[in-house]
Amino acid sequence: MTERTGWQMVVAALKAEGIQYVFGLPGNPSCLYDALYDEPSIEPILVRHEAAGGFMAMAHALLTGEPAVCFASPGPGAANLVSALLESLATCAPVIALCTGVSGRLDGKGAFQETDQMGMMRPVCKWAVRVPYADRVPWAMRRAFSLATNGQPGPIYVEIPFEVGGDMAEMPAYRPAERAIRPAGDPARVAQAAALLAEAERPLIVCGGGAENPTLMAMLAAELPSA
């Protein structure tokens, strides 16, 4: 167990998960970026608009097949991420969106730029969580990476209230999430599909979400005859 702030634990989790970049527009530097300053292995990529950070994270995830991270400030900053996270959901991109939330002590009292961020994010993410205590950060981050990368990949929203990110707590050593757990297809239906493709003269495959995976597309291109 090591005593860390909530944001220091977030950065420790990002390092353990192999994250190299955070695409975002910082607000108060005590929220994530002071902790990032002390971890040279993770490079903050500054953007001019929060949506740009979300779309850059989506592109990075789709090109590499690995999870990518973006950051936004609360209120309008979080709202600007919605379009990027919706597109990430549609394209099955494993994006982890980090955002500050209004302090729990002020929640519902009309704090500066206070808005229902969880209400905005739930419809456009696989999972959205507001972390209630600093010592829950390791669990939230591990679950975020697990859900983003397993099954059908997709975006995850993690909200760190201001006081949670700054609170000190005894934190366990972070264990990276298990990845690439995929459900298997029905063997009989896979064999049937393969037989149909083998007999077709000009096969056409209409692929669902996630089919833009570079490895999958390369495999399909190698197997299909040229037009």
N, C-alpha and C positions, 0 to 999 in steps of 0.2 A: 504494500500500500504506500502511495506517495501523495503528499498534499499538493494539490493543484487547483487553479481556478477552473471554472467551467470551460472557458475558451482555451486555456492551455490543454485541457483534456481533449477538446475537439481537435486541436492541432496534432496532439499525440496520436489520435485515432487516424487522422488523415495520413500521417507519416507511416503508420503501421499498415495502412491499406495501399500504400504505394502511390499516393496522389502526388503529382509533381507540380500542378498548377491550380490556382484558385482564380477564376474569372469573376471580377466583381467591381463594384463601385463602393468604396468604404464611406461610412459616415463618421461616427465617433470611433477614433482609432483604438479605444479600449475594447471594442467589440471585434474580436478575431484578429485584427491586424497587428496589434502590439504583440500578441502571442506568435503570429506568423513571422514577425521580425526576428525572433529568437530561434527560428527553424529554417536555416538556409537551404535545406533540401526541397522546400516548397516555394515556388515562385508566384507571387501575386501578379496577375495580369490585369492592369487597370483599364477599365472601359469608360466610355462617355455616357452610357445609358445602361440601366440594369438589364433591359431586354437583350442588349448586345452580349452581356456576360452570359445570360441564359442560353442564347443561341450558339455562342462559342463553345460552351460546355457541351451542348448537344452535338455539335459537329465533331468535337474531340472524342466524345463517347462513340459515335457512329464510325469514325475513321479507325479508332484503335480497338474497339470492342471492349474497352475497359471503362469503369465508372469515372465520371468527371464531376467537378464541383464548381458551383457558382455561389455568389454572396450578394445580398441586397440589404439596404437599410429598411426600417419599418415604414408602414404607411404607403405612400406613393411608390417607394422603391420596391416593396413586395408586390404591389399591383402591377408594376412594369414587368415582372417576371412571368405573369400568368400566360401570356401568349407563347413564350418559349417553352414553358412546362407543358402546355397543351400540345404543342408540336412534338415535344419529347415523348409524351404519352402515345401520340399517334404513330410515331416512328420507332417506338420501343427502345428509346435511348436511356441508359442508366445514368441519370443526372441526380446528384445530391444538391439540393438548394438549401443553403443556410441563410437564416435571417434573424435579426434581432426582433424581440417582441416587447411590448410595453410591460413595465414592471407589474408584477402581480398585485402590488400594493395600490396601484393606480388603475388597474383594469376596470373598465366600465365607468370611469370618472371623467372621461373626455380628455385624456392626456394628449400631448402634442402628437399629431399625426396618428392617433389611435384609430384603428379600423379592425374589422373582423377578418384578419389574415387567414385564420384557419378555415373560415367559411369560403374564402376565395380559392384556397389551395386544394381542398378535399376533392372537388370535381375534376381537377386536372392532374392529379398525382395518384400513384399507386397507394401511397400512405402519407399522411401528414400528422406530425406530432408536435405538441408544445411541451417542452421538457420542464417539469415542475420544480425539480431540485438539482443542484449541481452534481450530486453523486449518482444521478440517473443518466448523465451524459454518456458514459461508456456504453450502457445498454442501448440507448437511443441510437448512437452512431453505428454500433455493430448491427442492429436490426435494420437500420437504414440501408447499409451496404448489402446486407443479405437480401432484402426485398428488392432492391434496385437491380440486382444481378441475377437472381434466381427466378425460375419459371419464365414468364414473359417479362423481359426487362422493361424498366420504366422509371419515371422520375419520382423522387422522394423529397418531401419538404420537412425540414427540421427547424423549429422555431425555438430560439434561446432567449427567454426574457432577460431584460437588462440585468437584474440582480442575480439571476442564475449564472450568467456568464462571468460575473465578477466575484461570486462567492468562492471561498476556499473550502475544499472538502478532501477527505481521504479517498483516493481513487485507486481501484485495483489496476494491475497491469492490463493493458488493452489486448484483446485477442482478435485478430482479423477475422472477418466473416468468411464462412465457407461460400464458394462461388460456383457458378456454372452447374447448378443442380437443375436438370431439365426433365420434364415428364417424357416418357417414351411413347411413340406412336403404336397403334394397333398393328402387329406384324402382318396380319392377313390383309388389312387395307393398304399397308405400305407395299406389299407384294403385288396387290392388284393394280395400284398406281404405277409401279415399275413396269408391269406387263403392258399396260396401256401406252406408256411412253415408248417402250421398245417397239411397239407395233405402229406407232404414229409416223406419218411421213413428214409432217410439219408441226411438231408439238408446240404448244403454247402453254406456259405455266402462269397462272394468275396467283401471285404470292400475297400472303397476308402481312400483317404488321411484323416488323423485325426482319423482313427478307432482304433489307439493304445491307445486312451483315456482309462485309467484304469477303470473308472466307466462304460463306454460303454462295454468294454470287459467282465467285471464281470457280467453285465446284460445278455449279450449274452450267456456266459458260463452257467448261471443259467437256461436259458430258453431252450437251445438245449439239446436233449437227448444224452446220452453218446454213443460212437461208438460201 
